[in-house]
Amino acid sequence: MEQPPLSGLLTANELVALTRLSRTSIYRMTRQGRFPPSYSLGNGHIRWREDEVRAWLAALPTQTFVTGKGAARSGQPHRKRRPS
């Protein structure tokens, strides 16, 4: 019988959904110290603290996409102008 998840602790699958990173990236970044630390609960169960992960996400720099002459991308598809 599977144990219910512990409050405040996230599985790798939950991290994939939350961060949109792959499991491989999560484990690699954890080993490299570029992601919050993981905690072993025994029997191969590894979890991450939700508050640490959310703080890490909040601290990430935001990124603006720039196209053309330095104008920020609006999310609208680029349309070529027809010659007059």
Buried (B, 14 or more C-beta within 10 A) or exposed (E): EEEEEEEEBBBBEBBBEBBEBEEEBBBEBBEEEEBBEBEEEEEEEBBBBBEBBEEBEEEEEEEEEEEEEEEEEEEEEEEEEEEE
